[in-house]
Amino acid sequence: MKYIEKLRNSGLRPTKQRLQICEVLFDTKQTFHFTINDLAKKIKDQLDNRISLATIYNTVHAFEKKGYLKQIPINSNQTYFDTNISDHHHFYDLNEEKLIDLENSDVGPINIKRKINGKKIKSVEVLVKLED
């Protein structure tokens, strides 16, 4: 299977459930933004299978730690993950609780004036929150 190496590189055994999580996450043409609960629902709907939230949580966090997913904190109690790991910006629709890619070309130059001694900027990503 094509995801066995990805799982092993993340420090995970390639179990049937983890391979199914990979299918849902990575067998898609479009960027996939999700919360852990969104992913659990999508697995249930798409594969007609239930995988424990703990297994999903641990797999997603192992993938994020390895760099296969990007974590996007929205607020202190809501985190999304993104299958597009490149540096890019997002809209967040507060009413629909939906994350939408915003192309880098849609954002002008960002000028960060404050510096922190001993640190360099790794990336700048904008999160634009929208409401009706």
C-alpha positions in Angstrom: 0.0 0.0 0.0 1.1 3.5 -0.7 0.6 4.8 2.8 2.6 2.2 4.7 5.9 4.2 4.4 4.1 7.5 5.5 2.8 5.7 8.6 6.1 4.1 9.4 8.0 7.5 8.9 5.5 9.0 11.4 6.4 6.3 14.0 3.1 4.5 13.5 2.3 0.8 12.7 0.3 0.6 9.5 -2.9 -0.9 10.8 -6.0 -1.2 8.7 -7.6 1.7 10.6 -4.6 4.0 10.1 -4.5 3.1 6.4 -8.2 4.1 6.1 -7.4 7.4 7.8 -4.7 8.0 5.1 -7.1 7.2 2.3 -9.5 9.8 3.5 -6.8 12.4 4.1 -4.6 12.0 1.1 -6.7 10.4 -1.7 -8.2 13.7 -2.6 -7.5 16.2 -5.4 -8.5 19.2 -3.3 -7.0 20.6 -0.1 -8.8 19.2 2.9 -9.3 21.3 6.0 -10.7 19.4 9.0 -11.1 19.1 12.7 -10.6 15.8 14.4 -14.4 15.4 14.6 -14.8 16.4 11.0 -12.4 13.7 10.0 -14.2 11.1 12.1 -17.5 11.9 10.5 -16.0 11.8 7.0 -14.4 8.4 7.7 -17.8 7.1 8.9 -19.6 8.6 5.8 -17.1 7.8 3.2 -15.9 4.3 4.4 -19.0 3.4 6.5 -16.6 2.7 9.3 -16.0 4.0 12.8 -12.5 4.6 14.0 -12.0 5.7 17.6 -11.3 9.4 18.2 -8.1 8.4 20.0 -6.8 6.6 17.0 -7.7 9.5 14.7 -6.3 12.1 17.1 -3.0 10.2 17.5 -2.6 9.5 13.8 -3.3 13.2 12.8 -0.9 14.5 15.4 1.8 12.1 14.4 1.3 13.2 10.7 1.4 16.9 11.8 4.6 16.4 13.8 6.2 14.7 10.8 5.1 17.5 8.5 2.5 15.7 6.4 -0.3 18.0 7.8 -0.4 21.6 8.9 -2.1 22.6 12.2 -4.1 25.9 12.1 -5.3 27.1 15.5 -8.5 29.2 15.1 -8.9 30.0 18.8 -8.1 28.5 22.1 -10.5 25.6 21.8 -10.7 25.0 18.0 -7.9 23.6 15.8 -8.1 22.7 12.1 -5.6 20.7 10.1 -4.8 21.2 6.5 -3.5 18.7 3.9 -1.8 21.6 2.1 1.4 22.0 4.0 2.8 24.9 2.0 2.9 28.4 3.6 -0.4 30.0 2.6 -3.2 32.2 4.0 -6.8 31.4 5.0 -10.2 32.9 5.3 -12.2 31.5 8.3 -16.0 31.8 8.1 -17.1 32.2 11.7 -20.8 31.4 10.9 -20.2 28.3 8.9 -17.0 27.3 10.8 -15.3 26.7 7.6 -11.6 27.3 6.6 -11.0 28.4 3.0 -7.6 28.8 1.3 -6.6 32.3 0.4 -3.9 32.5 -2.3 -0.6 34.2 -1.5 -1.2 36.4 -4.6 -4.4 37.7 -2.9 -2.4 39.2 -0.1 -0.1 42.2 -0.5 3.3 42.4 1.1 3.3 42.1 4.9 5.8 44.3 6.8 6.7 42.9 10.2 8.4 45.8 12.1 9.0 44.1 15.4 12.0 41.8 15.9 12.7 39.3 18.6 16.4 38.9 19.5 17.8 35.6 18.5 14.8 34.7 16.4 14.1 34.8 12.7 10.7 34.7 11.0 10.1 31.2 9.5 6.8 32.1 7.8 4.0 34.6 7.8 0.5 33.2 7.4 -2.6 35.4 7.5 -5.9 34.2 9.0 -8.8 36.4 8.0 -12.0 35.8 10.0 -15.3 36.5 8.2 -18.9 36.9 9.5 -22.2 37.7 8.0 
